[in-house]
Amino acid sequence: MSVYEAPAKVNLSLHVEPPKSDGYHPIQSLVQTIEWCDRIEVEEAEDDDLKVVGAELDPEDNLVRRALDAARLRKPVPTLSINLRKRIPIGAGLGGGSSDAAATLVAALSFGAVTAVEIAEAASSLGADVPLFLVGGTILMSGYGEVIETQPDLIGLAVAVAVPDFSLSTAEVYRRWDQMEGPIGEAPSPGSLPPQLRGGMPIRNDLTPAAMDLEPMLGDFMADLRSVWGPTVLMTGSGSGCFGLFPDQSEADDAARAVRGWSRVAFGADLRSRGVVRVEE
């Protein structure tokens, strides 16, 4: 059996452009993988079988299934038993489904000789966030998510993540953003940001106004987090998960504990300098 870690991510910044003629939005995002991981166990079996612990997924239509299909378009892959142990909340902007897909793709293609280009092409075919999890660390992502530029690792930071009791649909958030004619997210004051994030890409999430308009409780949730964590609370991806930045994991853990009573999930995590990795054989 092969075992893989599939990490979560946070969008430290997410700038969105109006859609092109194909309907997709170009983006530029500073993304960071974090030490909060799903676990995927893969082994050969008589029949394909997917078991999920910790979340409810459509057994026939999910990114793990699609990743397996994408791998088989490129190389012969035997029938596999896949056990997915979910920790990353669904519908929270943390990239758990995309990370699971990247791990499944790497696991499936490990059964035959495959090039890095083939893996990257397969990942791009599955969704905008999937390619970043093949690399991990601190990444500048652009285009439709397919352009990945690694950045120097951020050090001296950890994150506290809190997810409210509601989820948000990425497609619906982008649709509302278009209806609102492309608002720009509010940027924290430079003085409230850690020194590591000053002077580079402006830190803001352009999808936040649309997410708040779609789900007004998000604004209250972020305000409550700021009352406990301080001013720098950001939404990740299209929401609904939010995060704050702290000097180390101990402080991030304390921050997460302080809001667990009114969050669906809250946790502290170190920043992670890698993406999907095999951890056991």
N, C-alpha and C positions, 0 to 999 in steps of 0.2 A: 504493500500500500504506500502511495505517495501522499504527503500532506503539505498543503500550501497555506500561507497566510495571505489574506486579501485585505489590505488596509483601507481605512476611510481617508477622506481628504477634507480640507476646508479651502474655500476660495478666499484668500486674504484680500483680493480685489477682483472685481468682475465688471468689465466695461462692455457694453452691448451696443451694436450698431443696428440700424434698420435692416429688415430682411432684404435679401437680393431677390432676383426674379424667380429663383427656385424655392422661395419661401423660408429659407434658413437664414439665421442671424449670424454674421461674423462677430467674433468676440475677441477680447484680449483679457486674459486672467492670470493672476499670480496665484498659483495653487501649491498647497503643501500637504503631503501625506502625513498621517499621524499614527501613533502607536495604539490604534484601536482596530482590531482585525476580526473579520470572519475567518473561519477555518474550513478548508475544503479537503476532504479525504477521497482519493481516487484509486480504484483498482480495477483490473480486468474482471469481467463477469460474463455469465452466459447471455444475459440480456441487459440492455440499457436500463438503469434504475436510478432515480433521483430521490433522495430523502432529505427533507429540510427540517431542522430543529431550530426553534426560536422565532419563526415567522411563518406566515401563510402565503404561499406562492401558487399561482396557477400551475398545476403539474405539467401541462403541455405547452404553455406559452410563457416563457420567462427567459431571462438573458443567459442563464446557464445552458438551457436547451439550445438556444440560438448559437451560443459559442461553440457547442459541440457540432452543430450542423455546419458552421463556418469552417471549423477545422477539417471536417470531412470533405469539404469542397477542395481542399488543398492537398491532403495526404490521407492514405488509408488509416483509419483509427478503429481499433477493436471496440466491441461493446464494453461499456464501462458502468461500474457502480460508483455513484457520486453521493457522498454525504456532506451536506452543507450545514454548518453550525453557525447560525446568524447571531451576531452581536450588534452590528450596525443597523440602526433603525431604518425602515423603509419610508420613502416620501419625505426625507429630511434634508436633502441637498448634500448628503455626505458621500455619495458615490458608491454606496455598498453594492448595488446591483451591477454597476459597471466594473467594479473591482472583482466581484465574483466571476463575471464573464471573462475578465483578463486571466484570472487564475485557472479557470476551466480551459481556456484556449491554450495556455502554456502547458497545462497537464496533458491535454489531448495530443498536442503536437509533439510532446516529448517521446511519443511512441515511434516516431519516424524522423529521418533527417529533415530538418527544416531550417530555412534561413531567417535571419532577423527581419529581412524585408517582408517575407511571407507572413510572419507573425504580426508585424505592424499593419500590413494590408488587411489581414483578417480582423484585427482589432478595430481599425477604422470603419470597417463595414458594419460593426455592431453598435456604434454610438459614439458621440463626441467625447465622452469622458474615458472611454475604455483605453485608448492608447497611453494616457498619462500613467496608468497603473502598471504598465510594463517597465516604466523608468523609476517613478517615485522621486521623493526628495522635494526640493524647491524647484518649481517649474514655471516658466512663462509659456502659456498656452495661447495660441492664436489661430486665425482662420476659422474653421468650423470645429476646432479642437484637435485637428490632425497635425498642426505645427507645434512641435514640442522643443523647447529650448531649456536645457538644464541651467540652473542658476547656482551661485555659491550657496552652500548650506547655511540656513539661518541657525544661529546658535544662541543660547541664553534665553530661550523662549519655550513655553509650553502653552497648551490651550485647555480651557474649560468649555465643554460643549453642553448645551441644554436643548432638548427637543420638546416642544409643547404637545398637548394631547391631540392636536389636529395635524393632518398632512396637507401638502400642496402638490398639485399636478404641475410638472414642468411645462407641459404644453399649454395649460390654462394660464399660467403666470406669463409666459411669453405672449400669449394672445391678448391678455389684459395690458401688457406693456405696449403692444402695438396700438390698442384702442386708446391708450393714454398718450399716444404720439411720442413715445420714447423718452420718458423722463430720465434724468440723471440722479443717481443715488446721492444721498447726503454723505459728505466726507467728514470723518472726525477731525478735530483740530490737530494740526501737526504735533503740538506739544503733548497731546494725550496719547500719541503713538509711541511704542518702543523705539529707541534710536535706530534699531536695525531696519525699520520700515519707513524711515524718514528720507526724503530726497530722491526716492525712486518712483515707481509707478504710483500715481495717486490712489490712495486706499479708499475704495467705495464699492458698493454693489448696486449697479443700476437696476436690478430687478426688485430691489426692496420696495420702492413705491408701489409697483404693480402687485406684489405679494400682499402688502398691507391693504391695498384697495380691495383685493379679492377676499382677504380674510382679516377683517378689522381687529380680531383678537391678537393678531401678531404684533401690532403696535403696542398693545397693553403688555404683552409678554416681554417684548424688548425693553420697555420702560421699567418693568419690574426687575429685569436682569441688571439694568444700569443702576438701579437703586442699591443693589447689592455689590456688583462687580466694579462699578465706575463707568465712565463715559464711553469707553471703547468697546461696544458690543456690536457685532456685525452678523448679518445673515450669511449663511453659506449657500452657494448655488442658487436654486430657485426656492429655497426654504423647504420646510419650516424651521430647520435647525439653526441655532445661533451660537456664537462663540465669543469668548473673551480671551485676551492674551495676558500671560503671567510669566514671571521670571523663571519658574521651575515647576516641576510636576507636583511637588508638595503643596504649593500655593494653588495650583490648578485643581488639585483634589479637594482642598478645603472649599474652594469656590463652588465646585460641583455639589459637594455635600450640602452647602447652604441653600441650594435651590431645588433639591430633589423632591421636596414635599409638594411642589406644584409644577413639576416637569414629568413628562412621560419617561424620559431617560436623561440623566445628567452624569457626565464623567470627565475626569481630567486625563490628559494624555501628553506625553512628550512628542516633539516633532520627530518624524521618521525620515531617514535619508535614503530609503529604498522603496520600491514598489512591491509587487507580488514576488514572493520567494518560496522555494521549497524548503521546508523545515525538518521533514523526516522522510525516510525511505522505508 
